[in-house]
Amino acid sequence: GLGDVYKRQEQRLFNGTLGMGAKIADVRTDNTFDFFQEVDGLPVKDLDVSNQFVYKERTSAGYVNYNRMFGKKLNVQAGLRLENTDYMGDLIANNEQNGQKVEKNYTELFPSAALTYTFNPKMGLNLTYSRRIDRPSYQDLNPFENKLDELTYQKGNPRLRPQFTNSIELSPTYQGYPVITVGYSQTKDVFTQILDTTDLRAMFITQENIADQQNYT
């Protein structure tokens, strides 16, 4: 299930507009994967490969945003969002992983800014900056070992962290539309799929935070 609560307010301040808002998002999932073998024409549940993963996540955020014109050509917008994420996952399975929990609570700040300069009615220039978050999916956190074949398993990583990206873009515009965009971004703790061979009994396909990444566009 998914439930969101929003609240937003704007008011004039120092010849500009101050906006404030809050949001609370609740995610609750109960994912059951049941596998059956046919025995004497009847379906029999295979307990070794069946599992249930109950996941709850609450994200609470508050933000402020200020927008103001300086003269007739320069518009400045700046914002700051404070976000707290609290999640817990509980694995129910018929093996030694039964009852294994995935828990984390973290708070982060996300600034943003935009400058727009108008040279004339047709030509302009935009400069933007933002910081964003990409969270792992609940299934990427599920530690259940799903057997693909005799030597290969797939499992989630309960220690997987979100990845954060800082980006900046510069765009000359014509009649309000970008002519070209030059950008740079840096992503910290990029998570991606890897093959883990440290366990000698099998190879595991899982997710890890492996590096930082830079993009030029």
Secondary structure, DSSP 8 states (H G I E B T S, - for coil): -EEEEEEEEEEEETTEEEEEEEEEEEEEEEEEE--EEEETTEEEE-TTT-EEEEEEEEEEEEEEEEEEEETTTEEEEEEEEEEEEEEEEEEEESSTTTT-EEEEEEEEEEEEEEEEEESSSSEEEEEEEEEEEE---HHHH----EEEETTEEE---TT---EEEEEEEEEEEETTEES--EEEEEEEEEEEEEEE--STT-EEEEEEEEEEEEEE-
